[in-house]
Amino acid sequence: MENEQTLSLANTAAAIYDGCVWFFQNLLFAVYNIGYAVSNPGLWLDWSEKKSIMRFVYYGGSVEFFFAVLLLVLVLFFIGVLKPSFMWGNIRVLEGFANTVGRFFAWAGLLMVLQQVLIVVMQRIFTRPDIVLSFGVPLSYDISWYAEELKLYNALVVSLCATYTFVQGGHVRVDLFYAGAKFRTKKIVDMFGSIVFMLPMAVIIWMYGWYFLWRHLIVPKPSASDALDRLLAKSRILKWNVETIGFSPNGFTGYFIFKILLVAFAGMIFIHAVAFFMRSFQELREGQSSENKYKDLDVLPDLTEVAKTEN
């Protein structure tokens, strides 16, 4: 029995050692991979060449890409540890990106309402089966096409405004223990949550969504289990085959856009997880006086003060 326990512990230790070696080897190779990708952009950005498309597909969801991104994040973080102003600069840029994207695509909610009103008016008052919009080139689609397109506006708000809402503190939270915790405890919890929950979730969604996207854009369909050599072999018969099939005969035909939004959502969550970790670290290091430092928050005007001014 003791021999079996000793053997089990030895196997566990060996597995942990192998995992650490694998991790640091990939992190070291990331330096070479980044340099090679930057110095040879035509190998993966020249989409007039079919092999370049397949390389882009493969590396976009590969271990090499993950460690290249991780290396960049670690370099930025460690420079920020040595130079706090640099880290605050990173935080402001990343949070500014989330705010800018979110504020822009939040207007999709207004478009969704206006289009729904237009559909009701055209269908119930004018009894038209279609809607024609002209911006130089007339666009004529069945009303059911516009009705199904409303899902796209909703998807734009959900996927591209999620990190903006997080920056603004607008997500619903159940603070059973967090609300009453000390400032330093909150920052530690935030750092832990960004590393253990946000980053892994973003990576998993990206890995799933990346190949899910490309299987609806090209044929033959790539698979996450395909090695690079196999994908390069498939590239000889590669053709663009963008998904344009709707759920109904005359329904919305751009469902491939939802796959793009899924990948964009995962990428933005990953970026903001990094920004959230950096902010939590900086606020922990500098103390409670730095809470919400440089945070660009939207503030609604005080209506009572506006009324007093008008009177």
Number of C-alpha atoms within 10 A of each C-alpha: 6 7 8 9 10 11 12 12 12 12 12 12 12 12 12 12 12 11 12 12 12 12 12 12 12 18 19 14 15 22 14 12 17 18 12 12 13 11 10 11 11 13 18 19 14 13 14 9 13 18 20 19 20 27 19 17 21 26 14 16 18 16 13 18 16 17 22 20 13 14 19 13 14 12 11 15 21 12 13 18 16 10 11 16 13 15 22 18 13 19 23 18 13 19 24 16 17 25 23 13 16 22 17 12 17 18 13 18 16 12 14 18 13 11 16 15 12 15 20 14 13 16 15 10 9 9 10 13 12 15 18 10 10 9 6 6 7 9 10 12 16 16 22 17 21 20 16 19 19 18 14 19 19 15 19 22 18 18 20 25 23 22 26 24 16 17 23 17 11 11 12 7 9 8 9 8 8 14 11 10 13 9 16 16 13 17 24 14 14 19 21 14 15 22 16 11 12 20 19 14 16 19 18 12 16 23 19 15 21 24 21 20 23 22 19 19 19 18 16 17 16 23 16 14 8 11 12 15 12 13 21 19 12 17 21 12 10 18 13 11 14 17 16 14 14 14 12 11 11 15 18 23 17 17 19 18 17 16 20 15 19 22 23 17 24 25 17 22 26 22 20 25 24 23 25 24 22 22 27 23 20 22 19 20 14 12 13 13 9 13 16 13 14 13 14 13 12 10 7 6 8 8 9 9 10 10 9 8 8 7 6
